[in-house]
Amino acid sequence: MKTRIMIKEGEYRLTKAGCMDARIDAEELYSFLTGRDKMQIFLRAEEEADEELERKYMALIKRRAERMPLQYITGVQEFMGHTFKVDPNVLIPRQDTETLVVEAARTIQETPREKLSFFEKLRGGKEWDVLDLCCGSGAIGISLARICSNMTLTGSDISKAAVALSEENAKTLRVKAEFLCGDLFEPHKGRQFDMIVCNPPYIRTNMIAMLQDEIKYHEPREALDGGRDGLDYYRRIISEAPSYLKKDGFLFLEIGYDQGEDLRKLLRDSGRFTPAEVIRDLPGKDRVVKCCKA
C-alpha cells in the first residue's frame, strides 16, 4: 500500500470513529511512528509502505479510533513552547492554561522596586518562592520557571505517578524543582510561599458525562471532578491558602469559563484576600483568578 493511501485510510477510520481533526491525527501518528515530518510525508507519498509499517500504523489508528487522546499515544504535548511528557495519570496540558503561566510570569517580572525589601534591593531583585499546587505533569510550574530565573519551584500532587512525571519533565527541561506527594497543602505544612498557582479539578460532576470521549474515558477523573457545583477544591484552597502565603503573597487559580463571579464571591466572603481580578484567555473567556493575601 502506498504511503498516501495508507494515511488516507487512517484518516477515514478516524473520521468514521468520530475523531476531530482526523486528517491531522492520521498524519501525526505516521510522523510519530516513522520520525518523518510533513514535508517528508509529502515527498514520500507514492512510496510503498511495507507490511510491518502498515501493521504498526493501523494499530495506532485503532487506539486513536477508540478515542484514546493523541497525546497519550505519542506520550508528549507541547505547552508554552516546550515538550512535556504526558500519560493517562495526568491531564493533558491545554493552551487555555497558558494564560495562567503568562499572567503569573508578568506578576513576577513586573514587581515594582518600591515593593522590594532592603535586602531584596541589595540583591538586585526579589527571589520568588512559588508553589504549583495540583501540578500534574508539572507544565505550569516548570514553564513559569523557564521564563522567570528569579524563582524557586515547589510542586505537589495527590498522585505519586503525577509527581514522578513532573520530576522527569523538570529534569528534561533543566529546571531545578522539588515535587512532593500529598493532598493539596498537606506536604507543605510550616512553609509559606510568595505565589501559589493552581489548576484544580473544576468540572461539575454531572457535566463529566457530557465531555468528549477522549476526556471522560481516558483523562484521570480525579483531576476533572470538582464536585456538584465544580467549586469543592476552590473552597478548600481559599480556606487553607492564607496559611501558606507570605504577606501580600499572590494566588492564581485557573477557572472554568462560567466560574469567575463564583470565585470572586468565595474570595470576598473569606475576608482573607484582596478583591479578585478575573483574567480572560485569548478567546475572551474567563480563565484565571488573581488575588493577594490581605
N, C-alpha and C positions, 0 to 999 in steps of 0.2 A: 504494500500500500504506500502511495506517495505521502510525503510529509504533509503536504497541503490538504490532502483528502483525510488523513488521519486526524488532523487538528479540527477540520470541519466536522467530522463525525463526533469528536469530543464536544464541540460546541452544540451540535444537535442534541446529544444526550443530556447535556446540562440544561438546555432550553426546555426540553421535554420534562425534566425534573423540577422545573420552576425556579431555577437558579437565576438570580440577577447577574447582569454582565457576563453572560455565558461565553461570549467570544473572548473577552479579556481573560477570564479564568482558564479557558482552554489553552490559550497561548502561554499564560503564566505557568501552568502545570508542565507544559512542554519545556519551557525555559528552565524550570526547577529541575526537571529530570535530566536534561542534556547539558545545561550550563550555557545554552545559546541565547543570545539576545534577539530582539525583534528583527533587527537587520539581518542577522544570520538566518532566522526563520524565513524571511522573505527570499534571501538568496538561495536557500536550500529547499524551497517549496516543492520542487519537482523531483527531489531525491527520494529514492525508495527507503522506507524505514524497515529495518529488519524485524523479524518476528518477536524477538526478545524485547526490543524497544517498544513495539506496539503493545505487547502484553503488559509491560510495566506502566505505560501511559494510560491504557484503558483501566487499569486497576486504580490509578489515581483519579481518573474521571469518575469511576464508580463511587469512590469515597466522597468526592465533591457532590455527586448527584444524590447522595444520601444526606446532603445538606451539612456535611462537615465543613466548617469555615475554611476557606483557602489558607488562612494564616496558620491554622493548626496543622494543615497538611505540609506546608512548606517550613513551618517552625519559626517564622520570622514575621515582623511587622515594622514598617517604617513609622517613626514618630519624631517630630522636631528635627528631621534631617539625619536621624540615627537609626540603625537597625537593631531592634530588640528581639531577643529570643522569646517566644511565647509557646505555651502549651495549654491543654484543657484545664489546668489548675488555676489559670489566671484569666481575667478579662482581656480581650484584645484591645490595645490602646487605640483610641479614636481621635480623629482630627479635632473634634469638638473640644477635647480635653487640652489641646494645645493652648487654648485661651487661658486656662488656669496657669500654665507654666509661664506664658508671656507676661501676664499681669503680676505674678509673684516676682519674676525677674526684674520687671520695671520698678517694683517697690524696693527691692534690694539695691538696685543700681542708682536710684534717684533719691536716696536718703539725704535730706538737707544737712549741710555741715553744722548748722546750729543745733541740730538734734544729737550730735555726737558728744560723747563724754570727753573729758580732758584727755584721758589715756587713749581713746579711740582717735582723737585728733593727732596725737603724737605718733600713733601707728600708721596714720595716713588714711584711716577709714575704719568702718565697723566690720567686725567678723561676725557673720550671722550663723546662729545655731538653728538648723532647720529640721523639722520632723515631717517625714512623709508618712502619714497615717493611712492604713489600709493600702499598702504600697503595691500589692500585686506583682507585676513584672518589674516594678521599680522605675517605670518610664517617666513619671512625673518628677520625682526627686533627682534621678540621675540626669535627666535633661536640664533641670534647673542648675545642677552643679556644673554641668558642662558650659553653661552660659556665665555663671557667677563664680569667679575664683575665690571670692571672699566669703565662703560659707562652708560649714561643716554639716554633712548629711547623716541623719539617722533615719532609718525606715523600719516599719513594723507591719506585720500582718498576722492574722489568726492562723493562716495556713503555713505549715512548715515547708510545703512544696513551693509556695509563692516566695517565701523568704530565700530559699535556696536559688530560685531562678533570679531574684533580684541581685543576689550576691554574684551570680555568674555574669549578669548583664553589666553590673558595675565594674567587674574585673575586665571584661571585654572592652568597655568604653573608657577604661583607665580613670575611674572615679573612686576615690577613697571614701568609703562609707561603712557604717555599721548597720546591720539589719538584724532585728530581733523578732521572735515569735511570741504572740500573745494577743489577748482580746483588747482592742483599742489601746487605752493608755496603760494597761496593766504592766507591760515591760518597762515603763518609764518612770516608775514611782521615785520621787525625790529629785526629778530633773525638771528644768524649765527651759523653754525654747524661745528664740526671737520670732519664729514663724512656724505655724503648723499649716501644711497643705494636705488636702484630703479629697479623694473621690470615693465617697462611701456608697453602699448599696442604697438606691433611692427609687426603685421601681415599685409601684403599688402591687401587692401580692396578686390581686385579681386581674392585673394587666399583663402579667407574665405570659399567660396563655395566649395573648394576642400578639406577642412578639414574633419576629421571623423565626423560622425553624432553626436556623443557624445559631440563634441566641438562646432560645428557650430549651433546646435539646442538647446543646453542646457547651455553652459557656457556663461557668460554675454558678449555680443558683444562689449560693450564699453571698456572692459578690453582686447580685442583682436585687434580691428581695429586701425592700426597705420597710416591710410591714404593711398593715392595712391601708394606711394613708401615705406610705412612702417616706415617712418622716422619723421612723424609730431611731435610726442611727444619728440623725441630726440632733434629736433631743438629748441623747446620751453625750454626744460630742460637746454640745453647747453647755451642758451641765458640768462636764468634767474639765473641759479645756482651760478655763481660767487658772486652775491649779498648776497647769503645765506650761503656761505662758509667762514670760517675763513682763515687767511693767511696759505698757504700750506695745506688747507683742501682737503680731498680726495673725489672723485666722482667715484662710482661704478655703472655701468649700465649693466643689462643683455641685450643681443642682440640675434638676430637670427643668425643661422649658417653661413649666407652669408652676414652679415652686418658689419663685422669687418673693412674692408677698408673704407666703407662709414662713419663709426663713427670716424675713425682716421682723415679723411679729414674734417668732420664737426668740430671736436675739434681743429684741426690745424688751420682751416680758421677763427675760432672765435678769436684766438690770446689771449685767456684767460686761457689756460690750458697748462700744460706740455705735451710733446709727450705721446700719449696714448699707454698703453700696452694692447694687446688683449690676453686674457687667455682662454685656451681650457678646455672643460669638459672631463669627463672620456672617452667617445667615440672618443675624439680627434677633436671635432668640436668647432669653435669659439663660446664662450658663454658669456664672461664678458669683459667689457672695464674698465680699471682702469687708472685714471689720477689725477693730483693735480691742484689746483688753482695756476696759475702762479703769 
